[in-house]
Amino acid sequence: MKQFSIPNWLTYVILLIAAFLFVFLFSCTTSPLYEHHPFWFHGDSGIFQEMGVCLAQGGTPYVDLFDHKGPILWYIQALGIWINPHWGIMALQAIALFFAMLMWCKSTILLVDKQILSIIISISGLLFLLAFYERGNLCEEWSLPFISFPIYLYIKRWKSIENLKSPIYSHSNAYIVGICVGVIAMIRINNTAPIIGFVLWHFIRCIQNKELKRLWIDIVLISGGMVAVFFACSAFYLIKAGWNGVYEMIYGTFIFNFLYINDMGNLSLSRYLKNYVPAVGCLLISLSCFFHNKSSHNISFPIVLSFVVTLLSIGLFGFVHYMIIFVPILVMSIGLIIHTKTNWSYIILGIVLLHSFYLGYDAADHLLFRLRGKQANTELNDGFHRFVTSITPEERRSIYNAGLNHMGAGLFADENLYQCNRIIYSGHSDLSPHLQEFVKNHGVNELQPIWVLTQSPRPEATDEYMRTHYTLSDSIPGGEFDPIWCWKKL
C-alpha cells in the first residue's frame, strides 16, 4: 500500500503555524496578546529585554547593565526590539521554534519513516515545551534550534549507516556542531548538555572503529567552531568597550555563574523534584529501547547518555524552565519507541505526557485568564507608564533602580528604557565581591541620577545622601505589592 505523504512546503507551513500559535498564545512576556493585560512579573524575560534595550540604544551589556547570561542572548533581544518593540522578539521566538521543530521532524522521520507521524510527534513536543515554558523568552528556549540541529546531523548519519548505504559524513558537520555548541555556550553554557551525549558517543564509536584520524580532526573542528563564536563575541566587546568590556563579558557569562551555582544549594529539593518526571520517564523509555532492540544501540545509547549528562548539568535544584533543554531528546524518545517497536514503553510515555500536561497548567492558566476576558491588575504598569511620560527624555535616561529588582526590569523594558545603574537584581551583587566593589564605588552619591526609585510600604530614604539631596516627587501604586517612591534630585 502506498504511503500517504504531503509536500515539503506544506510540512513547513504546518510547523510554522504551530510554532507561531504556541509563542503567540503562551509567551505572555512578549506576545501582543498580553500587551494590555500584563502579568506583574516578567522575571528573567524582563531582565533579558532590558539588556536588549541597553544594547539597542548604544549601551554595553555587562558594563552598563549586568546579568549573567551570554552576549548572544542580548543580540537576539536587541534585534527583536529593533524589528518592532511590540512583536519583534515574539517573531524571532516563532522562527527559532519553527527551526527546532523542523529539525525534530527531519530527525523523527528517519526513525519512524512516516511523514505525517513525524509531524505529529514534532507538534507533540510542544506539550513538553509547555510544561516548562513559564512566561517565555528564556535562554533555554533560544538554545533549542542549536541543540536540535546537531542531533539531526547525528541521526542522519547513523540512519545512512543502518541502511547499508555510503555513510553520510563530512568533517564540515563537526565544525557546524562546534558552532552550535559555541552559540549555546554564549547563551548559557549548561544548555550544551543534550548535545554532549551524541558527541561523546560519536567519539566512542571512532575509538571502537579505530578511526583515530577522524576523531582528532573532529575534535579540532568542533573546538574550532566553539572558539570562532567566542572570538566573534569577544571582538564585538573589544571594539565597543575595550579589554575591560571583554573581561566583563567573560565574568558575566562564565565566572559569575560558579558563584550562582553554589547558591543554588539553598533551594528546596522537594519543590523541584516533580519537574524531573518527564526527563526520568523518557530516560526509562530510552533504556527499555536500548535493551529491547540491540540494533538501535547507536541511537538509543546516545539518547540515554544525553539524558544523564543533562541531568548532571542541571543538578537537583533546577528551576522549571531549565528543563526546556530536555525537549529535543524527549521528542527523539517518542520516535525511538516507534522505531524499536518497544510497545510497552507507551505506558511510560502516557504517564510522561499526562504529567507534562499537569506541569503546563501555569502557562495554560495565563491564556485562560486572558481569554476569559478577566482584567489583569495593571495599576503598577499604568502608574509606571504615567511616571515615565510625565518626565523629559533627558530625565528618562537618568533613572536609578534602587531595589525594584526583577519587577523593575520588566517595567523599564516595556517603556523601551534601561536604568542608569548597573545592577538590575540586587541578589547578583550579594553573591559577587566583584559587583559589590562596583556598587560601593558607583552608588547614588557618585552617579547623582535625576531620579531614584525605591519600593517599600512607606516613603523612607535611609541613605544620608538621599535625605539631603533628593525629595519625594511622585509615587506609583504597587498593585499587589509595595508602592514605588520616586525621588527627584534637588
N, C-alpha and C positions, 0 to 999 in steps of 0.2 A: 504494500500500500504506500502510495506516495506521501511523503511527509509534507504537511502544510507549512508554508513559510510566508513571510511578509518582506517587502523590500527593505533594504537597509535604511533608506531615508525615513521610512515610517517608524522604524525602531528608534531612530534618533529623535523624531518628533515626540513619540510616546515618552521617552526618558526625559526629554527636555521639559515637557509639560508637567510630568510628575515632580521633577526637581523644582521647577518654579512654584508650583502649587504648595509643595512642602514648605519651602522657605517663606513664601507669602503668608501662609496660614499660621506658622509656628514660630518664626523668628520675631518675637514681639519687641525686640530692641532695635530692629532695623526695618521691619516691614511697614509700608504706608498704611496697612490695615489698622495698625495700632497708634498711628501718629497723633491722633487727637484723643486717644484713650490709653495714655501711657501707664505702664506699671511703675510703681515708685522706685523700684530697684533695678537699675541697668546692670549692676555688678561688673564683672570683668569686661563685658561688651562696652560699657560706658567708658571705662579706662582706655580700652583699645581705640575707641572712636575719638576720645580727646587727644590721644597720642597722634592719631591720624590728622586731626585738625592742626595740631602743632606743626607737623611736617608739611602739610599742605599750605600753611601760612608762613613758611620760611623758617620755622624753629627747628631745633635739633633734638629729637628724642634722646633720652638718657642724660643729655647735657642740660637742656632746658626743662625737661619733664621726665620723670623716672617711672619705669615699670620694668619687670624682669622677664619679659618675653623677647623674642628675637626681632631684628630690624625688618625682616621681610613682612612680618605682620603689620608693621607701621606703613610700609609701602602700599600694601593692599588697602588698608583703611584710607590712606590719603588718596589713592586712585579712585576709590569709590566715592569719596566726598567730592573730588574734582569732577567726576562724571555727573553727579547730582547729589546734593546734600540730603535729599528726601528718600531716594530709592537706589542710589548708586551702589552702596555696599550690598544691599539685598540682591541686585542684579549680578554682582560678582559672586555672591554666595550661590545663586542658582546655577551659574556657569560652572563653578567648581564642583558642585554636587552632581551636575549632569555628567561632567567628565568622569567623576568617580564611578557613577552608575554605569556609564558606558564601559568602563574597564571591568566592572563586575559582570556585565552582560557578556562581554567578549571572553572573559575567563570561564564563566559557568557554561557557556555554550560548548566549550571544549570538553567539559566534564559530562554534560547531560545530552549533548548532541541534538538538542531540540531548541529552536529559536524562540518559540512562544514561551516555553518553560523557562528559558534563561531570562527572558524579560520579566516574567512573574517573580522569579527568585530575586532579581535585582531590585524590583519595586518592593518586595517584602523586606529588603534590607532597610527600608525607610522606617519600618516598625522598630527595628533595633536602634536606629538613629534617634527616633522619637523618645525612646526610653531614657536616653542620656542627654537629650538636646538642651534641656533647661531653657534659656531665653535666646539661644542662637548667637552667631558671630563669635564663636570661641576658637581658640587656636587649634584645638583638636579637629574641629570641622574643616578648617583651612588645610589641614595636613592630609585629609582623605584622598585627594587626587594623586598626591605624591607617594602615598602608601600603596594605592591600588595599582598604579602603572607598573612598578617593578614586580608585583605579584603576577600580573598578567603576562609580563615577559617571561617569567619563570615557567608558568603553566603552559604557555605556548611552546616553549622549547621542550618541556617534558612530554607534552602530547605528541609532538613530532617524533620523538624517540620511541614512544609506546606504539605508534602506528608503523614502526619499522621504516620510516622514511628518513631521508637525509636530515640529520639534526639541524633545526633552525638555530643557528648560533652565530653571533657576531660579537667581537670584542667591543664594538661601539655600544652594545647593550649594557656592558659593565660600566662604561662611562656615564650612560644615561641614569643607571641606578645610583651611581655616585652623586650625580647632580640632584636627584630626588632626595637622597639621604641628606645632602648638604642643605637643600632648601628647607627640609623639615627641621634639621638641627638649628637653622637660623630662624625658625618659628618657635619651636620648643623641642629640645634635644631628646627628651623621653619619648616623644611621638615617633621616633625612628624604630622603636622596638618591633612592631609587626613585620618589618622588612628583614630584620636581623635573622630570624629563623630561616627564611628562604635563602639568604646569603650564606649563612653558616652551612646549611645542607648542601648547597652548591659547592662550597669549598671541600666539604667532607667527601662528596662524590668525586671531585677532582683528585683527591688524595687516594681514594679507593681504586680509581681507574688509572692511577699513576700518571695523571696529566698535570705534572708539576709546572711545566712551562705555562700552560693555560692558567693555572692557579695564580702564579706570580704576576702574570700580565693583568689578570682581572683585579688582583689586589691593588696593583699600581693604578689601574684605570679608575676603579671605584674611589680610591684615595684622591686621585687627580680631580675627579668630579666634585668631591666634597671641598677640596682646597680651592677650586675655582670659584665656588659660590662664596666661601668665606672671604677670599681676597676681593671679590666684587663688592661685597658689603663693606669691607674694611676700606676699600678705595673711596667709596662714597663718603664715609665718615672722615677719612683723611682729608679729602678735598673740602668738606663742609666745616669741619671743626678741628682739624689738625690731629696730632698724635693723642691729645687729650680726649678727643672725640672717639678715636679708635679704642682707647683704653676703657672709656665709659661704656661703649658698646659691648666690649668683651666682659666687663664687670656685670652689666645688667643682664646679658644673655646667658652667661655661664657661671661666673664666680658667685654672684649673689644667690644663685639657686641652691648651692650647697648649704647655705645658711637657712634657706627656706625649707629645704627637705628635712633638715634636723628639727625644725619647729613643727613639722607635720606629726611628730610623735605625740604631741599634746592633744590630738584629736581623738574622738571616741571611736573605738574599733567597731562596736556593735552598730553604730549609726550607719556604717558604710558596707557591712557585710552583704546586705541584700542586693547591692549594686553588682556583685560579682556572680550572681546566679546565672545570667546569660553566658558569660565567659566560661565559667566552670562547666555548664551544661554542654556547650559546644566543644569544649576540650574533651569531655567524655564521649561525645559523638565521634570526634576525630580519632580518639584512641580505639573505639569499637570498630571503626572502619579499618584502622591500621591492623588490628588482629584478625578481622574477618576476611580481608582481601589482601593477600601478600603482594599481588601485582600492583597495588596502588601505593606502595610504600613511598615512592618518590614524590607523591603529593600529600599523602596523609601525614607522613612524619614531619615535613617542614611546617605544616599547619600546627601540629602538636608543639613543635619547637617554638613557633611564633607565639602561641598561647602562653607557654611557660616564660619566655623572655619578656613578653608584655606584662604578665602578672608581676614578675620580679621588678620590672622598671617602674610600675605604678606603686607597688607596695600594698600594704593592707589598709592604708588610710586615704585612698584616692577619692577625690570628690566625684560626684556623679558624672560630670562631663569628661573626666579623664577616660571613661570607658568608651568614648566615641571611637578611639583608635582601634578598638576590637572589631568594629562593624565590618570591614572588608574580609577578615578571616571568619567572622560569623557567617557571612554570605557564602564564602567558599565551603564552609562546613555543610551547608544545605546541598550544594552541588556535589559534594563528596558522598553524601548518603545515597543520592540517586546513582552516582557513578559506580559505587561499590555494591549497590543493592543490599545495604545493611538495613533491612526493613524495620527491625525492632527499634532502631535508633529514632524512628519517627515519634516514639513516645517521649523521649527526652526532648526532641525538637518541639513537640507540642507544649511541654512544660515551659521551655525557654520562651516560646512565643507568647504564652499567656502571662508569664512573669514580666516580659518586656512591655506588654500592654499595660500591666499594672504600674510599672515604673514610669510609663509615659503619661500617666494621669495628669501630672502637673502641667505639662506642656499643652495637653488637650484641654485642661480646665481653663487656661488662659484664653484659648479660642472660644470655648463655650461661653465664657463670661462676656467676651466681646460680641459674639453673635446673638446672645440673648438680649442685647441692647442695654445692658446694665452700664451705668456711668461709672467709670473709674474715678478715684479721688485725684483730681488734677489741681488741687489747691496749691501744692508745692510747685509744680511745673508752671502753672499760670502765674504764681507770685514771682518766680524767678524770671520769667519772661517779662513781666511788667517792670521789674527792677532793672533788667538789662536795657530795655528800650527807653527807660527814663534817664539814662546817663549818656554821656557823649562817647563817640567812638574811641577817643583817646583814653577815657576812663575805663572802657571795657577791656583795654589791653593791660590794665593795672589793677586786677582783682586778685587778692591774696586769699587762698583757700586755707583757713586756719582750723580744719577739723571736720569738714563735710565728708571726707573720705570717698568711698565708692559712690555714694549718693551724689556728691558734688560733681564727679566725673561725668555722669550722665546728663546732669543739668547743663554743664558747660558745653558738652558736645552737641546737645540739642539746639543750643543757641549759636553753634559754629564758633565757639570761643575756646581758649585754653587759659588756665590760670597763670599768674606771673611767678608763682613759687614752684619749686622743682618737685616737691613730694606730693603726690596725689593721695596716697594712702599712708597714714602715719604708722601703721603696723610695719611697713617696709623699713622705715628709719629705725624703728625699735629693734630690728634684727641685725642691723648693719652698722658697725662702728664707722665705716667709711661715710655712710649717709648721715649718721649722727654728727660727725665733724662738720659736714657741709651745712646742715641745718643750723648748727651752733654759730657758724660764721656768716650765715645768709638768712637771718631772721627778719622780722618786720622792721626793726630799727635800722638794719643795713639796706634793705630793699626800698623802704619807705614808699610802699604802694599807696595809691589814691584810696583804694577800698580794701577793707579786711572783713571777711565773712566768718562768723563764729556760729556755733549751734549749741544751745543749752536751754534749760527751762526758763532762765531769766537772763536779761542783758547784762552780763558781768564781763568786765575786761580785767583779767587777773594780771596781765603783763603791765609793768610800771610804765614802759614806753607807750603802750596803748592808752593808758589812762590819761597821760599828759598830752599826747599828740593826735588823738582821734576822738571823734564824737559820734554817738549813735545817731544815724541819719535816716535809717529805714529799717524795715523788718519784713520777713517773708514767712507766711504761715507754713508750718511744717506738716500739715495734714495729720497723718497718724503719728508724727514724730515731733521732736522739739522744734521750736521756731528757729529760723536763721536770722541773725542780727547783722545788720550792715553798718559798718563803722567807716566814716569818711575822715580823711586826713584834714586836720585844721589848717 
